[in-house]
Amino acid sequence: MAYIKSLEMRVIEQAFGMGSGYVLSFSDTTFAAFINDGLNIDIDDPKYVQLGTSKPIGSRAVEETVGRKVITAICLSPTMRQQSS
């Protein structure tokens, strides 16, 4: 599987509305559950909230930890597609 390049990641962030502090229609609770279910990562762990607690900041921290290949798989997941509708 190919991974998302920097430019593509910026396009995804724009499409998901991440500049405004949101990620699609996820609430804080549903986003945390989505990341936990998909990656077994607690997005509220101190290592992911050092720079802030917004969903976009958390998702970038996860990306740095797990890598873009995993983020690519998440972006293509049925749950992510369902949240974008």
Secondary structure as UniProt FT lines:
FT   HELIX           6..15
FT   TURN            16..17
FT   HELIX           18..20
FT   TURN            24..25
FT   HELIX           28..39
FT   TURN            43..44
FT   TURN            46..48
FT   TURN            50..51
FT   HELIX           55..66
FT   HELIX           68..75
FT   HELIX           78..83
//
